[in-house]
Amino acid sequence: MTKIVRLGPGDGQLVLDAAELFDAPPTDAWTTKFLATEGHHVLVAVDDDGDPVGFVSGVETSHPDKGTEMFLYELSVEPVHRNHGIGTALVGALADLARTRGCYGMWVGTEPDNAAALATYRAAGGSPPEPFMSLEWRFDPATGGEQ
């Protein structure tokens, strides 16, 4: 049985222990900064041995005329633990946290052909808003310039 744990400052080792769940290995400095920043959240699913098997991260964003909403930043579950409801439980736990923190909603972006992500988000109560286009800017953190 998995348990969902909400991390806070000082819990960075659990993030580092879950390195294989991330797109790239988390660093101690970035993890410490994320967990110490108000409105930044990491929830980790741990198995009976306390080992991380999944996580979800969220960031509260506020605007003067809209209030605060939760951006579901990233969701990951170990392949062997997928299709057992862990992803849905993590998304649901983040949504519950968003509600308790006074957020008016929660949103996530994903690729339109990512069937697994879409199924998970829908199972957790998400529904698609009006279609929109996403644009991005990429910066080189070392130089501050364009990549």
N, C-alpha and C positions, 0 to 999 in steps of 0.2 A: 504494500500500500504506500502511495506517495503522500507526502505532506508538503504544503506550500508555505515557504518561509519568506517573509518580507525582510529584505536586508536594509541596513542602515550604516552610518559611519562606523568603521571598525570591523565590518563584515567582509572586507575585500578578499580575504583568503578563499571564501566559498566561490566567488567569481573566478578567481585565478584557478581554482580546482576544476572549474567547468570550462576550461579553455577550449576544449574540443567542440563545445556547443556554439561558439562564436565564429563569425566569418574569419577573423584573424585573432591571434592570441591577445587577450586583454593585458594591458600593462598595469603595474602597481600604481603608477602615478595617475593614469586616466581613471582607473577604478576608484581610487581614493577621492579624486575630484568629483566624479559622478555621484558617488554615494554621499558625499558631504554637501552637495548642492541641493538647496530647498526645491522641492517640486520634481526631483529626479527620483525614479523608483526602479528597483529591481526585485522581482519575486522569483524565487527558485523552487523548483519541485525537487525534493530529495526522496530517495528510496529508504527502505527500512534501515540500511546501514549508514544513512546520512550522506550518501553520495549524490551529487547533482545529476539529474536526468533531464532537466528542461529549465527554461527560464523565459520570462517576459520582462521587457523594460518599457517604461513609460515616462513621458516628460509632460508636465503641466505647462500649457502655454496660455497666457492671459493677454487680453486686448481691452483698451479703454471702453469700447462700445459693445463688447461681446461677453465679457466675463472670462472664465477659465474653462478650458477643455483639456482632455487628456489625449496626447498623441501616443499611440502604441508604436514604439520605436522598433522593437525587434522581438520575435518569438522563435524559439528553437526547442526541439525535443530530440533526444538521442534516437536514431533510427530504430533501434530494438524496442524502444518504449512508445513508438508511435501507434496510433489507432487504439489507444486505451483510454482516451479522454483527458490526457494530461494537458495537451495544448488548449483544449476547450476550458478546462479548469483554470489554467493560468490566465487566459483571456478574461474569464468570468471574475477571477480574483482581482485583476487590474480594474475591471469595470466597477466592481464593488468598492475598491479603494477610491476610484474617481468620484463615485457618488458621495462617499463619506467625506471627501475633501472639498465638496461643493462644486464639482465640475458640472457643466450643463450638458456635456456629451463626451464622446471618445471617438477617435478616428484612426484609421490605418490606411496606408497605401500598399498595394501589392500588384503584381503583374496579372493581367486579365486571364492568362492561361495557367496560373498557379492554382490548380484544382484543389490541392491539399490545403493550402492556406485559405482559400475561399470557403471550403467546407468547414474548416475549423472556426473561422470568424462567424459564419452564418449559424453554426451550431451554438455559438456563444451569444447569439442574439443580434449580431450585426446585420445591417442591410445596406445595399448600395445607394449612395446619394446620386444626385445628378452627375453625369459624366463630366470629367474635367481633364485638362492636360497638365502634366507635371513638368516643370523645367528645373534645371539645377545649375549651380555654379560650383566649380571645383577649384580649391585653392591649395597651394603647397604650404603646409604649416611651417616648414623650415624657412621659407623665403617670404611668405605672404603674397606671393604672386600666383598667377594662373598656372595650372598644371598642363 
